[in-house]
Amino acid sequence: MTSGYLAAERVPERLRTVRVTRYVTPLREGGSLPAIVEAEDDGLYVLKFRGAGQGPKALVAELVVGEIGRTLGLRVPELVLAELDPLLARSEPDPEIQALIATSGGLNLALDYLPGALNFEAGAPPLIAPMLASRILWFDAFAMNMDRTARNPNMLIWHQNLWLIDHGAAFYIHHSDADMRSRATQRFTPIRDHVLLPRASELSAIDEEMAARLTADRLRHILSLVPDGWLVNEGESAEARRADYVETFLARLATPRLWLQEAIDARG
């Protein structure tokens, strides 16, 4: 397998918007019932619904954390905004799917579908090199992603490269009513269950280089990609909310990085 690490940073200037033309099939693996859909550009995408259980904040996490991963040189399928017409629900026989489409009209988030991709399996070939494993674990610890375990790795092997998917459960502290920044420096104990922990032997070696990629300007740009309506209710300030996210991430990058020490301690 070739490296899953990219030296070049490829965060887009803006996300493409596609119009969903056909609901193809549900992906029952996810609790929020993501689905494969076809869009007006004839492409296939994995659609994450705004009307699913966790609501728009899951889409915020998917977008922001995914683009942070791309900034860190990791492979993440292209993310696009997906315009969904609730009238598509009329052709679906499943009442649950009908309701999901009906409540998700407007902008949703979708990932480029990787046809023929294989699920990553811990311990099975190809083995992930320690340097790449360390970069992925650093990224997940920073982003508070608890959803990369042996039971549910959320990694795919496609064209001999490793791709990271499904970041909607990351950065869970933004679901709380408490000030995000007050919790930003805390340890992240779920990292002890990370599927790549046994192979992530280079955490200290990569730390400064990884942190240096996440500049304030880059984080602001990533937050600028998020639609206002996913961040706030009507009448609230989307820019103030974006600033909260940026300041929280910057606080998390400040030293000492206890979340990284948690991962190092877990290996020890």
C-alpha positions in Angstrom: 0.0 0.0 0.0 1.3 3.5 -0.8 1.4 6.2 1.8 -1.8 7.7 3.0 0.0 10.9 3.8 0.1 13.8 1.5 2.8 16.5 1.7 0.6 19.1 -0.1 -2.3 20.8 1.7 -5.5 20.6 -0.4 -8.2 22.4 1.5 -10.5 23.9 -1.1 -11.2 27.6 -1.4 -14.9 26.8 -1.3 -16.9 23.6 -1.3 -18.7 22.6 -4.4 -22.5 22.4 -4.3 -24.3 19.6 -6.1 -28.0 18.9 -6.4 -29.2 15.4 -5.4 -31.2 13.8 -8.2 -31.7 10.2 -6.9 -31.6 8.3 -3.6 -29.8 5.1 -4.4 -29.5 3.0 -1.2 -29.1 3.5 2.5 -25.9 2.6 4.4 -27.2 0.8 7.4 -23.9 0.8 9.2 -24.4 4.3 10.5 -26.8 5.2 13.2 -27.9 8.3 11.3 -28.8 6.4 8.1 -26.4 8.0 5.6 -27.1 7.0 2.0 -25.5 6.6 -1.4 -27.1 9.2 -3.7 -26.6 10.3 -7.2 -26.1 14.0 -8.1 -26.7 16.2 -11.1 -23.0 15.8 -12.1 -23.7 12.0 -12.4 -21.4 11.4 -9.5 -22.2 9.1 -6.5 -21.9 10.5 -3.0 -22.4 9.4 0.6 -25.0 11.8 1.9 -25.1 12.8 5.6 -28.5 14.2 6.4 -29.1 17.4 8.3 -32.3 16.0 9.7 -30.6 12.9 11.3 -30.4 12.4 15.1 -27.4 14.6 15.9 -28.7 17.4 13.6 -26.5 20.0 11.9 -23.7 19.8 14.5 -22.7 16.4 13.2 -22.4 17.9 9.7 -20.2 20.7 11.2 -17.9 18.1 12.8 -17.8 16.1 9.5 -16.8 19.1 7.5 -14.5 20.9 9.9 -12.7 17.8 11.1 -12.5 16.4 7.6 -10.8 19.5 6.3 -8.5 19.6 9.3 -7.4 16.1 8.3 -6.8 17.3 4.8 -4.7 20.2 6.2 -2.6 17.6 8.1 -1.9 15.8 4.9 -4.3 12.9 5.4 -6.6 11.5 2.7 -10.2 12.4 3.2 -12.8 12.0 0.4 -13.9 15.2 -1.2 -16.6 17.0 0.8 -19.4 18.8 -1.0 -22.6 20.6 -0.1 -25.6 18.6 -1.3 -28.9 20.3 -2.1 -31.7 17.9 -1.3 -35.3 18.3 -2.6 -37.7 16.9 0.1 -40.0 15.8 -2.8 -37.5 12.9 -3.4 -39.1 11.3 -0.3 -42.3 10.5 -2.3 -40.5 7.7 -4.2 -39.2 5.9 -1.1 -41.3 3.1 0.3 -39.5 3.1 3.7 -41.3 5.5 6.1 -38.0 6.1 8.1 -36.2 7.1 4.9 -39.2 9.2 3.8 -39.1 11.1 7.1 -35.3 11.6 6.9 -35.4 13.1 3.4 -38.5 15.2 4.2 -36.8 16.8 7.3 -33.5 17.4 5.5 -34.6 19.6 2.6 -32.0 22.2 1.6 -28.2 22.0 2.2 -26.7 18.7 3.5 -23.2 17.4 3.4 -21.9 14.6 1.2 -18.6 12.8 0.7 -17.3 11.5 -2.6 -18.2 7.8 -2.9 -15.2 5.5 -3.3 -16.5 2.6 -5.4 -14.9 -0.8 -4.6 -13.1 0.5 -1.4 -12.4 -2.1 1.2 -12.9 -1.6 4.9 -9.6 -1.5 6.9 -9.2 -4.4 9.3 -6.9 -4.2 12.2 -4.1 -6.8 12.1 -4.8 -7.7 8.5 -2.6 -6.7 5.6 -1.7 -4.1 4.6 -0.2 -3.0 7.9 0.0 0.8 8.5 3.5 2.2 8.8 4.2 3.7 12.3 4.7 7.2 10.9 1.3 7.2 9.2 -0.4 5.6 12.2 1.1 8.3 14.4 -0.2 11.1 12.2 -3.7 9.6 12.2 -3.7 9.1 15.9 -2.4 12.7 16.5 -5.2 14.0 14.3 -7.9 12.0 16.0 -6.7 12.9 19.5 -6.7 16.6 18.6 -10.1 16.4 17.0 -11.6 14.3 19.9 -12.6 11.6 17.5 -13.7 8.6 19.5 -14.9 6.7 16.4 -11.7 5.0 15.1 -11.7 1.8 17.1 -11.0 -1.8 16.2 -14.7 -2.4 16.1 -15.4 0.6 13.9 -12.1 1.9 12.3 -13.8 4.2 9.7 -10.9 3.8 7.3 -11.0 2.5 3.8 -8.4 1.0 1.4 -9.0 2.4 -2.0 -6.5 2.4 -4.9 -3.8 1.1 -2.5 -4.2 4.2 -0.3 -5.7 4.7 3.2 -8.7 7.0 3.4 -10.3 8.4 6.5 -14.1 8.7 6.7 -17.0 9.5 9.1 -16.0 12.3 11.4 -19.5 13.3 12.5 -18.9 12.0 16.1 -15.6 14.0 16.5 -15.3 17.2 18.5 -18.2 16.1 20.7 -17.8 19.0 23.1 -19.6 21.3 20.7 -22.8 19.5 21.5 -22.6 20.8 25.1 -24.1 24.1 26.3 -20.9 24.8 28.2 -18.2 27.1 26.9 -16.2 25.0 24.4 -12.9 26.8 25.2 -13.2 25.9 28.9 -12.9 22.2 27.9 -10.4 22.6 25.1 -7.3 21.6 27.0 -8.7 18.5 28.7 -7.2 15.0 28.1 -9.0 12.7 25.7 -9.2 9.3 27.3 -11.0 7.5 24.5 -7.8 7.7 22.5 -6.8 4.6 24.5 -9.2 2.6 22.3 -7.8 3.8 19.0 -7.3 1.1 16.5 -3.8 2.4 15.5 -2.5 3.0 19.0 -0.1 -0.1 19.0 1.6 1.2 15.8 1.7 4.9 16.6 5.3 5.0 17.9 6.2 8.4 16.4 3.9 10.8 18.3 6.6 12.9 19.9 8.5 13.1 16.6 5.7 14.5 14.5 4.0 16.7 17.2 5.5 20.1 16.3 5.2 19.6 12.6 1.6 18.6 12.8 0.7 21.5 15.1 2.4 24.0 12.9 0.1 23.1 10.0 -3.0 24.3 11.9 -2.5 28.0 11.8 -5.1 30.5 12.9 -5.7 31.6 9.3 -6.1 28.0 8.1 -8.6 27.2 10.9 -10.6 30.4 10.1 -10.7 29.4 6.4 -12.0 25.9 7.3 -14.7 27.4 9.5 -15.7 29.8 6.7 -16.7 26.8 4.6 -19.5 25.9 7.1 -23.0 27.3 6.1 -24.3 29.8 8.6 -27.5 27.8 9.2 -25.6 24.8 10.5 -23.8 26.9 13.2 -26.6 29.0 14.7 -30.2 29.7 15.0 -31.8 32.6 13.2 -30.8 35.9 14.8 -27.5 34.6 16.3 -24.1 35.5 15.0 -22.5 32.9 12.8 -19.2 34.8 12.8 -19.1 34.8 16.6 -19.7 31.1 16.6 -16.9 30.5 14.0 -14.6 32.5 16.3 -15.5 30.2 19.2 -14.5 27.2 17.2 -11.2 28.7 16.1 -10.3 29.9 19.6 -11.1 26.4 21.0 -8.9 24.7 18.4 -6.1 27.2 19.1 -6.4 26.6 22.9 -6.2 22.9 22.2 -2.9 23.4 20.3 -1.3 25.4 23.2 1.3 23.6 25.2 1.3 21.5 27.2 -0.9 19.3 24.9 -2.4 17.0 27.5 -4.5 15.2 24.9 -1.2 14.2 23.2 0.3 13.1 26.5 -2.7 11.0 27.1 -2.0 9.1 23.8 1.7 8.7 24.7 0.8 7.5 28.2 -1.6 5.0 26.7 1.1 3.5 24.6 3.3 3.3 27.6 
